[in-house]
Amino acid sequence: MAVYPEYMVAPIRQDLTEVGFEQLMTPEEVDSALASSEGTVLVAVNSVCGCAAAKARPALKMALASADKKPGKLVTVFAGMETDAVAKMREHLLPYPPSSPCIALFKDGELVHMIERYHIEGSDAMRIVNNLQGAFEEYC
């Protein structure tokens, strides 16, 4: 069951999908996106909160726009909306506790880098950009 009306969430979704993120809507889509045994997948757990708008989404877009190395696949789920898909994604993000927004990088099916909400709230966008680009450089 969705927490927010879709008309309110649509432009927030679009903020990431217009730069290449695939919106995952079901648990099956989540499993399929992360099932690859090769390559990198960047996951954004999107949110309506202020830190997602002011820091997480802008940092994601800046990091991807200026990185030399980039993940092979970009995916997103929306906290408070497709609850089954988000729950499935959170299974893949264990042992980290539920956090939204958050950003994760998978390589060859393994979680290799995680930026939790408290990292996002406590940082400015450029610190998150640098964090992401460091992870891209190491794993992509």
Solvent accessible surface area in square Angstrom, and as a share of the most:
residue,aa,sasa,rsa
1,M,201,0.90
2,A,55,0.43
3,V,102,0.59
4,Y,65,0.25
5,P,62,0.39
6,E,89,0.40
7,Y,177,0.67
8,M,85,0.38
9,V,0,0.00
10,A,43,0.33
11,P,81,0.51
12,I,30,0.15
13,R,22,0.08
14,Q,99,0.44
15,D,34,0.17
16,L,1,0.00
17,T,51,0.29
18,E,113,0.51
19,V,63,0.36
20,G,50,0.48
21,F,6,0.02
22,E,84,0.38
23,Q,30,0.13
24,L,1,0.00
25,M,85,0.38
26,T,51,0.30
27,P,35,0.22
28,E,125,0.56
29,E,68,0.30
30,V,0,0.00
31,D,54,0.28
32,S,80,0.51
33,A,5,0.04
34,L,12,0.06
35,A,76,0.59
36,S,56,0.36
37,S,87,0.56
38,E,137,0.62
39,G,41,0.39
40,T,12,0.07
41,V,10,0.06
42,L,1,0.00
43,V,1,0.00
44,A,2,0.02
45,V,2,0.01
46,N,3,0.02
47,S,10,0.06
48,V,40,0.23
49,C,28,0.17
50,G,55,0.52
51,C,17,0.10
52,A,1,0.00
53,A,52,0.40
54,A,67,0.52
55,K,50,0.21
56,A,3,0.03
57,R,15,0.06
58,P,38,0.24
59,A,0,0.00
60,L,2,0.01
61,K,58,0.25
62,M,76,0.34
63,A,0,0.00
64,L,18,0.09
65,A,85,0.66
66,S,78,0.50
67,A,13,0.10
68,D,141,0.73
69,K,85,0.36
70,K,98,0.42
71,P,13,0.08
72,G,71,0.69
73,K,77,0.33
74,L,29,0.14
75,V,0,0.00
76,T,0,0.00
77,V,0,0.00
78,F,0,0.00
79,A,12,0.09
80,G,22,0.21
81,M,11,0.05
82,E,30,0.13
83,T,58,0.34
84,D,96,0.50
85,A,0,0.00
86,V,6,0.04
87,A,54,0.42
88,K,48,0.20
89,M,0,0.00
90,R,63,0.23
91,E,98,0.44
92,H,62,0.28
93,L,6,0.03
94,L,114,0.57
95,P,121,0.76
96,Y,77,0.29
97,P,82,0.51
98,P,95,0.59
99,S,14,0.09
100,S,24,0.15
101,P,3,0.02
102,C,3,0.02
103,I,2,0.01
104,A,1,0.01
105,L,2,0.01
106,F,8,0.03
107,K,74,0.31
108,D,69,0.36
109,G,42,0.40
110,E,122,0.55
111,L,41,0.20
112,V,45,0.26
113,H,48,0.22
114,M,19,0.09
115,I,2,0.01
116,E,20,0.09
117,R,80,0.29
118,Y,142,0.54
119,H,67,0.30
120,I,0,0.00
121,E,79,0.36
122,G,62,0.60
123,S,16,0.11
124,D,87,0.45
125,A,20,0.15
126,M,103,0.46
127,R,156,0.57
128,I,4,0.02
129,V,4,0.03
130,N,92,0.47
131,N,60,0.31
132,L,2,0.01
133,Q,46,0.21
134,G,41,0.40
135,A,5,0.04
136,F,1,0.01
137,E,98,0.44
138,E,120,0.54
139,Y,50,0.19
140,C,45,0.27
